[in-house]
Amino acid sequence: MKRVSLLFFLLLSSYLFAQKTCEYSADVKDSIGTYKLTKEYLIYEKNFAGNNSYIFLSLALTDGTPTLNIQMIQKSKEFMKANCFDKNSKLFFQLNNGKIVTLLHIDQENCGSLVRDGNGFDNRLLVGNFMFIKGTMEDLKSSPVNLMRIKYLTDIEDYVLRKEITSELDTKVYEPENYFLNYLHCIQ
């Protein structure tokens, strides 16, 4: 009996301590409502032949409604095609346990913005907000994510999420595969 209770305690404590501390970039409570937004977290980075791509995720809770915010940044001196989010856009996450989780885009068309910097680089920024479907948060808390598929207005792209990234952008170490396991509790 002592071994069973010790094993239970060890499993419970490892689960509780596995989650990361929540850091918020916004935490507002006023007469209009409440809003919490976690800091942006790098889940994808590609630097190749002068072309740079970054994908950041953040979790938001607006008056009790959880959403996932995605920020995509591309930097290049060459032509970059514009991807757009519309009412039919979706995010798909393939989990290590074989399940596929779908998030729906908020009905707001967005093709991003293009800004040229002083060094001749074009910078494209695309932001989207996606809603969790009932039951998807529980699935995301059950297993790491190994693939993210984005359905844009006219295209579909896949992004392999690695276990660990040491970013060339800020030299920090990120764990994209475990993003939801570590931070989904911040908006519940």
Secondary structure, 3 states (H helix, E strand, C coil): CHHHHHHHHHHHHHHHHHCCCCCEEEEEECCCCEEEEECCEEEEEEEECCEEEEEEEEEEEECCEEEEEEEEEEEECCCCCCCCECCCCEEEEEECCCCEEEEEECCCCECCEEEECCCCCEEEEEEEEEEECCCHHHHHCCCCEEEEEEECCCCEEEEECCCCEECCCCCCEECHHHHHHHHHHHHC
